[in-house]
Amino acid sequence: MPPKPNVISFLIADNVMQEKGSNKWSAIGIFDHIYAEKFPCVHINTALYVKLSDAEGDYDIRVEFTDSSARKLGVFEGVKLQVVSRLAQPDFGIQTRNLFIPKPDKYNFDLYFNDQLCQSFPLIVETKEMR
């Protein structure tokens, strides 16, 4: 079984894109909080950028979006990663649309490699107060 990777970077953004040729990643609109005027709400563009170390082998990657009660609200899967050397530092992006957010809460993006939880990353959602 491949070793569990170490997460060097995990960014939540509006968009991520990889440049053709150089394969460099760009993250646009990085955030860790969402402020909404009413609930439920939908965050139209949500993207994740992940950079790893200490990985070697084949990985099926899944990200689960969960609320503070560990209720699964969304699943992003289908990313496969093949790492030929532990010296590599592979990275990847996931772009999604229409992330449903039922209420103000502390949410998590739970990152899995080959069905094993690696780490959770928080997203705080609060009510935007009218001024």
Secondary structure per residue as TSV (DSSP state, phi and psi in degrees):
chain	resnum	aa	ss	phi	psi
A	1	M	-	360.0	135.9
A	2	P	-	-62.8	149.4
A	3	P	-	-67.5	153.2
A	4	K	-	-71.2	124.7
A	5	P	-	-68.9	158.6
A	6	N	E	-99.3	132.3
A	7	V	E	-89.1	117.2
A	8	I	E	-85.2	-43.6
A	9	S	E	-138.9	140.0
A	10	F	E	-141.0	111.7
A	11	L	E	-117.6	138.7
A	12	I	E	-104.5	130.0
A	13	A	E	-146.6	172.0
A	14	D	E	-72.5	-40.4
A	15	N	E	-146.7	147.0
A	16	V	E	-129.3	145.5
A	17	M	E	-148.6	148.9
A	18	Q	E	-111.0	127.6
A	19	E	-	-75.2	130.3
A	20	K	T	-68.5	142.8
A	21	G	T	95.1	-65.4
A	22	S	T	-85.1	-20.6
A	23	N	-	61.3	18.1
A	24	K	-	-73.5	144.6
A	25	W	E	-98.2	145.7
A	26	S	E	-126.1	136.8
A	27	A	E	-115.7	128.1
A	28	I	E	-116.6	127.9
A	29	G	E	74.3	56.2
A	30	I	E	-71.8	136.8
A	31	F	-	-151.8	162.8
A	32	D	S	-135.4	1.4
A	33	H	E	-131.3	147.2
A	34	I	E	-125.8	133.4
A	35	Y	E	-115.4	119.5
A	36	A	E	-120.2	147.3
A	37	E	S	-78.0	-31.4
A	38	K	S	-147.4	160.7
A	39	F	S	-131.1	151.0
A	40	P	S	-66.1	162.3
A	41	C	E	-137.8	168.2
A	42	V	E	-126.7	126.3
A	43	H	E	-92.1	111.5
A	44	I	E	-61.6	-50.2
A	45	N	E	-117.0	123.5
A	46	T	E	-136.3	129.5
A	47	A	E	-134.5	154.3
A	48	L	E	-125.7	138.5
A	49	Y	E	-120.6	132.2
A	50	V	E	-132.5	132.5
A	51	K	E	-124.1	136.1
A	52	L	E	-121.7	161.9
A	53	S	E	-138.9	170.0
A	54	D	S	58.6	30.3
A	55	A	-	-105.1	146.5
A	56	E	-	-160.1	127.0
A	57	G	E	116.8	-160.8
A	58	D	E	-104.7	135.7
A	59	Y	E	-131.8	134.0
A	60	D	E	-98.7	124.7
A	61	I	E	-109.0	136.0
A	62	R	E	-138.0	141.4
A	63	V	E	-123.3	127.3
A	64	E	E	-109.0	132.9
A	65	F	E	-97.1	117.0
A	66	T	E	-126.8	155.4
A	67	D	-	-92.0	-175.0
A	68	S	T	-68.3	-13.6
A	69	S	T	-95.9	10.6
A	70	A	-	65.8	21.1
A	71	R	-	-78.1	128.4
A	72	K	E	-77.4	121.7
A	73	L	E	-107.9	-17.6
A	74	G	E	-164.1	151.4
A	75	V	E	-134.3	131.1
A	76	F	E	-117.8	116.3
A	77	E	E	-142.7	177.5
A	78	G	E	104.7	-5.7
A	79	V	E	-83.1	126.5
A	80	K	E	-118.7	140.4
A	81	L	E	-133.6	131.3
A	82	Q	E	-118.6	121.5
A	83	V	E	-118.6	121.1
A	84	V	S	-88.7	-16.8
A	85	S	-	-147.1	141.6
A	86	R	T	-67.1	-13.7
A	87	L	T	-79.1	-16.9
A	88	A	-	-70.9	155.3
A	89	Q	-	-127.4	76.8
A	90	P	-	-68.9	153.8
A	91	D	E	-139.2	160.0
A	92	F	E	-156.9	162.7
A	93	G	E	-128.2	151.8
A	94	I	E	-129.6	125.6
A	95	Q	E	-112.3	133.2
A	96	T	E	-137.6	166.0
A	97	R	E	-126.4	150.8
A	98	N	E	57.9	58.0
A	99	L	E	-74.3	117.0
A	100	F	E	-81.9	128.6
A	101	I	E	-126.7	108.5
A	102	P	-	-74.6	-30.6
A	103	K	S	-162.3	167.2
A	104	P	S	-62.4	135.9
A	105	D	E	-176.5	173.7
A	106	K	E	-99.4	115.9
A	107	Y	E	-104.2	164.4
A	108	N	E	-134.3	146.1
A	109	F	E	-100.6	109.4
A	110	D	E	-94.5	118.8
A	111	L	E	-97.5	122.0
A	112	Y	E	-115.4	140.5
A	113	F	E	-121.4	121.5
A	114	N	T	49.0	48.0
A	115	D	T	66.8	13.2
A	116	Q	E	-110.2	127.6
A	117	L	E	-64.4	126.6
A	118	C	E	-96.1	-52.0
A	119	Q	E	-166.7	156.5
A	120	S	E	-115.7	143.6
A	121	F	E	-127.6	125.9
A	122	P	E	-80.0	151.6
A	123	L	E	-134.1	118.1
A	124	I	E	-94.2	130.3
A	125	V	E	-121.4	124.3
A	126	E	E	-130.0	163.6
A	127	T	E	-77.5	131.8
A	128	K	-	-81.7	118.1
A	129	E	-	-78.2	135.5
A	130	M	-	-74.1	136.8
A	131	R	-	-116.3	360.0
